[in-house]
Each structure stands twice: as structure tokens, then as C-alpha cells.
């Protein structure tokens, strides 16, 4: 039986939401092995002078635990 753990990660980017998601995955993969999926739970953008200046995501990352 496989055990799957889920962690919540907050990440950002000045380029796009897609880049913010990739940043979340990249950072998590530095300390977590066996990542199986990423679920974007929430998205937000910071606006200054009527322009988006940064993008942020809250994501759940699922990974298998070797037992």
C-alpha cells in the first residue's frame, strides 16, 4: 500500500501564473522526492498602476512516501 503525503506551497513569479507554478514545483523538488502531482488551490496577482507586477499561487503538492 502506498502512502501519499500532501504539502501546501506558496510561490510567486514576475512573469506568469505558469511560471509561479513551476517555481513551486522546483522549490519543493529540492527537498521532496517522488512528487506525483501539483494542484493549484488559489491564484492571485499584484497590481500597480493598472498593470500586473507579480503572480502568486498556493499549491498542494502530492508525493509518495517510501515505507
C-alpha positions as CSV (number, residue, x, y, z in Angstrom):
1,X,0.0,0.0,0.0
2,X,1.4,3.4,-1.0
3,X,1.2,6.3,1.4
4,X,0.8,9.8,-0.2
5,X,1.5,13.0,1.6
6,X,0.3,16.5,0.6
7,X,2.1,19.7,1.4
8,X,1.0,23.3,0.7
9,X,3.4,25.6,-1.0
10,X,3.2,29.3,-1.8
11,X,5.2,30.6,-4.7
12,X,5.5,33.6,-6.9
13,X,6.8,35.0,-10.2
14,X,7.1,38.3,-12.0
15,X,6.4,36.5,-15.4
16,X,3.2,34.5,-15.2
17,X,1.0,32.1,-13.2
18,X,2.5,29.2,-15.1
19,X,6.0,30.3,-14.0
20,X,4.8,30.6,-10.4
21,X,3.5,27.0,-10.5
22,X,6.9,25.9,-12.0
23,X,8.7,27.8,-9.2
24,X,6.6,26.0,-6.6
25,X,7.4,22.6,-8.1
26,X,11.1,23.4,-8.5
27,X,11.5,24.6,-4.9
28,X,9.6,21.6,-3.5
29,X,11.6,19.1,-5.5
30,X,14.8,20.4,-3.8
31,X,13.8,18.6,-0.6
32,X,10.9,16.3,-1.6
33,X,11.2,13.1,-3.7
34,X,8.6,11.1,-5.5
35,X,6.4,14.1,-6.4
36,X,3.3,12.8,-8.3
37,X,1.1,15.8,-8.7
38,X,0.5,19.5,-8.1
39,X,-2.9,21.1,-7.6
40,X,-3.2,24.8,-7.8
41,X,-5.5,25.8,-5.0
42,X,-5.5,29.6,-5.4
43,X,-4.1,32.3,-7.7
44,X,-3.6,36.0,-7.1
45,X,-1.9,38.8,-8.9
46,X,-0.4,42.1,-7.5
47,X,-1.4,45.2,-9.5
48,X,0.4,48.5,-9.6
49,X,-0.6,51.4,-11.9
50,X,-3.2,49.2,-13.6
51,X,-0.6,46.6,-14.5
52,X,0.2,43.2,-13.1
53,X,3.6,43.3,-11.4
54,X,3.6,39.8,-9.9
55,X,1.8,36.5,-9.8
56,X,1.3,34.1,-6.9
57,X,-0.1,30.7,-6.4
58,X,-1.0,28.4,-3.4
59,X,-0.5,24.8,-4.5
60,X,-0.8,21.4,-2.9
61,X,2.0,19.0,-3.9
62,X,1.4,15.3,-3.5
63,X,4.2,12.8,-3.1
64,X,4.7,9.1,-2.3
65,X,6.4,8.2,1.0
66,X,8.7,5.1,0.9
67,X,7.5,2.9,3.7
